[in-house]
Amino acid sequence: MEENVIRKILEAVKKASREEERIQIVLKGQYLEAYELLKDSEAAGLTPAIIGPPGVGKTLICRYYAMMTGRPFFWVTLDEGTKPSHLIGSFNPAVVLEKGFTIEAFEPGPLTLAMVLGGVFVANELNRASEYVQNVFLEPLEERSYYIPHIGRIKAESSFFFIASMNPSELAGVHRISEALRDRIQVWITLTYPDRETELEIVRLHCKEYYIPNDVLEKIYDIVSRTRSHSAIEKPASIRATISIAKLTAEYLKREGSISDEELAKIAKHVLIGSIKTRPGVKREEVVKSIIEDVLKTKEVVI
């Protein structure tokens, strides 16, 4: 039964390309350490979890790891609406009516595919899932198998590798990791916002088709990094915000040839308004305005 299930699932995904786009990352500092810990965890037969705020590259480092080890990459971003079927798969009702509960009627989910194909699977934002959904991972982690009614037991290939990623527990909307699942996660890897040098290198990597003067990039970083230490901000701007401001600035420079602090302030404002979350009772617009004015020493920020 197991061999038949594996063969059928392989046939079902054969037409889909599994080749990942070549990923480029800045593999230094905390990112190099995280990469090495993933390698060592897998070699030791341990399950790792990567913890860090949104936008620091948790999923990217996992995708890069899958690419460098030559395996397909699967992931699911979990939340309170996630159901076990979103991970395992489900039967297509139309095919069931015609053929019954056969393998042809079963549409495998990403966790099932990762197990059968020996891929890397990331349970993204694991602590946003309910305990009911968290418990789906217990058997794959403990027994490296999963029983699917009407189909049989799916056994994971030896190269199947499970990685959890999650936001810090102090962020709103997270759940407690069940004790049973926590006991099966043995390596805890922490990522935070990178230092100035590393973040600017990441921005340059994502903006390599552009020319942006170093002094302008420094100002952009100063604006974004200030959101990460502001007492009124609950969720600060991530590296994505730095990249977004840099790209908009580069497009402005292509058109105009130079950029003033006033124009840079306007661009930063348009990105930061949607990139941060302030604490209850604090107006986001006022915080953004004060940060930009303080960093650029300009009073021309109109919100």
ChimeraX attribute file (.defattr): number of C-alpha atoms within 10 A of each C-alpha:
attribute: neighborCount
match mode: 1-to-1
recipient: residues
	/A:1	10
	/A:2	13
	/A:3	10
	/A:4	11
	/A:5	20
	/A:6	21
	/A:7	12
	/A:8	15
	/A:9	20
	/A:10	14
	/A:11	11
	/A:12	14
	/A:13	13
	/A:14	10
	/A:15	8
	/A:16	8
	/A:17	8
	/A:18	12
	/A:19	11
	/A:20	14
	/A:21	9
	/A:22	10
	/A:23	12
	/A:24	12
	/A:25	15
	/A:26	14
	/A:27	15
	/A:28	12
	/A:29	11
	/A:30	17
	/A:31	21
	/A:32	13
	/A:33	15
	/A:34	22
	/A:35	18
	/A:36	12
	/A:37	16
	/A:38	24
	/A:39	14
	/A:40	14
	/A:41	17
	/A:42	16
	/A:43	9
	/A:44	9
	/A:45	10
	/A:46	17
	/A:47	19
	/A:48	24
	/A:49	23
	/A:50	25
	/A:51	21
	/A:52	20
	/A:53	20
	/A:54	21
	/A:55	16
	/A:56	19
	/A:57	21
	/A:58	27
	/A:59	22
	/A:60	14
	/A:61	22
	/A:62	24
	/A:63	23
	/A:64	20
	/A:65	19
	/A:66	19
	/A:67	18
	/A:68	11
	/A:69	12
	/A:70	13
	/A:71	21
	/A:72	20
	/A:73	24
	/A:74	22
	/A:75	20
	/A:76	17
	/A:77	15
	/A:78	21
	/A:79	18
	/A:80	14
	/A:81	10
	/A:82	17
	/A:83	17
	/A:84	16
	/A:85	16
	/A:86	16
	/A:87	21
	/A:88	19
	/A:89	18
	/A:90	15
	/A:91	18
	/A:92	14
	/A:93	13
	/A:94	10
	/A:95	14
	/A:96	15
	/A:97	10
	/A:98	10
	/A:99	12
	/A:100	15
	/A:101	17
	/A:102	14
	/A:103	19
	/A:104	16
	/A:105	18
	/A:106	22
	/A:107	17
	/A:108	21
	/A:109	17
	/A:110	21
	/A:111	30
	/A:112	26
	/A:113	27
	/A:114	25
	/A:115	26
	/A:116	24
	/A:117	21
	/A:118	18
	/A:119	26
	/A:120	26
	/A:121	25
	/A:122	26
	/A:123	23
	/A:124	22
	/A:125	24
	/A:126	26
	/A:127	24
	/A:128	24
	/A:129	24
	/A:130	20
	/A:131	18
	/A:132	12
	/A:133	21
	/A:134	22
	/A:135	16
	/A:136	18
	/A:137	22
	/A:138	18
	/A:139	13
	/A:140	20
	/A:141	18
	/A:142	10
	/A:143	10
	/A:144	17
	/A:145	19
	/A:146	21
	/A:147	13
	/A:148	14
	/A:149	8
	/A:150	12
	/A:151	15
	/A:152	13
	/A:153	14
	/A:154	21
	/A:155	20
	/A:156	24
	/A:157	16
	/A:158	12
	/A:159	16
	/A:160	22
	/A:161	26
	/A:162	24
	/A:163	23
	/A:164	23
	/A:165	23
	/A:166	23
	/A:167	21
	/A:168	16
	/A:169	16
	/A:170	8
	/A:171	12
	/A:172	11
	/A:173	12
	/A:174	19
	/A:175	17
	/A:176	13
	/A:177	18
	/A:178	14
	/A:179	9
	/A:180	13
	/A:181	17
	/A:182	13
	/A:183	11
	/A:184	15
	/A:185	16
	/A:186	12
	/A:187	16
	/A:188	14
	/A:189	18
	/A:190	18
	/A:191	17
	/A:192	16
	/A:193	19
	/A:194	18
	/A:195	11
	/A:196	13
	/A:197	10
	/A:198	17
	/A:199	19
	/A:200	20
	/A:201	13
	/A:202	21
	/A:203	22
	/A:204	19
	/A:205	15
	/A:206	17
	/A:207	16
	/A:208	11
	/A:209	10
	/A:210	16
	/A:211	15
	/A:212	19
	/A:213	11
	/A:214	11
	/A:215	9
	/A:216	17
	/A:217	20
	/A:218	13
	/A:219	17
	/A:220	26
	/A:221	22
	/A:222	17
	/A:223	25
	/A:224	27
	/A:225	22
	/A:226	16
	/A:227	25
	/A:228	17
	/A:229	11
	/A:230	14
	/A:231	9
	/A:232	18
	/A:233	20
	/A:234	18
	/A:235	18
	/A:236	23
	/A:237	26
	/A:238	22
	/A:239	21
	/A:240	19
	/A:241	22
	/A:242	24
	/A:243	23
	/A:244	20
	/A:245	24
	/A:246	26
	/A:247	22
	/A:248	16
	/A:249	25
	/A:250	23
	/A:251	14
	/A:252	16
	/A:253	16
	/A:254	14
	/A:255	10
	/A:256	9
	/A:257	9
	/A:258	13
	/A:259	15
	/A:260	8
	/A:261	18
	/A:262	18
	/A:263	15
	/A:264	21
	/A:265	27
	/A:266	17
	/A:267	20
	/A:268	25
	/A:269	22
	/A:270	15
	/A:271	20
	/A:272	26
	/A:273	17
	/A:274	12
	/A:275	16
	/A:276	21
	/A:277	18
	/A:278	19
	/A:279	13
	/A:280	10
	/A:281	7
	/A:282	12
	/A:283	13
	/A:284	18
	/A:285	15
	/A:286	11
	/A:287	19
	/A:288	27
	/A:289	22
	/A:290	14
	/A:291	20
	/A:292	29
	/A:293	18
	/A:294	13
	/A:295	16
	/A:296	17
	/A:297	13
	/A:298	14
	/A:299	13
	/A:300	15
	/A:301	19
	/A:302	10
	/A:303	11
